[in-house]
């Protein structure tokens, strides 16, 4: 991360108007942003990590009056890499150890709809 500058802050704010994607990079840092859309194609989680390896990734959406966190990422959270039990454990860690730290005033819950 030689080109990245981490700026300490007390709190971040997220806008209800957008859906976000998030990823945990190979060093354990949370990266969050919008899914880049080019000519109707979403570029996905690799854009957050600049094509570098990551641990797990998903979406953060405001739906039906609440923030919902999931682990939907074809590249970083698929069945090929993690069992359902491990994905659940890891997303709990992401919520408690990352998301809630940066967004303490938002009520965010894990929402994984059944297939």
Steps between C-alpha positions, in 0.01 A plus 500: 500500500783737431279729289208508745464761769286408798339804659373451855149621561244475775207390284407443138160551349324297234225635277170319485479580129754243389586134508857427598739214452764411758806278516759398755841519337781250556631707795161507672402859415140586414447666163159634413367685197256503213495231234643661187274465198658521154270468200242312708754258648574509871872466567451347845718442801837475320476877435503564876819298532661620176510140381697382803405203721231532763352294781122543473264753343134587468239772478360764734153611393225714644181303442156512660607765750815329627866442416571143391844341478563186296791296366392493135814502290571251226872550528569529873214323681385215279436138595835415340686680781289480815241275656172660607612474863830679431331773296260559790787518748699738280208734428428517874863606547469759222187647658627505859869578446490724191161640393368585849830667589478742206122548507406484869179703462353283225300189575637248251394138498611194314242397243555185296182402317454129443559380146 
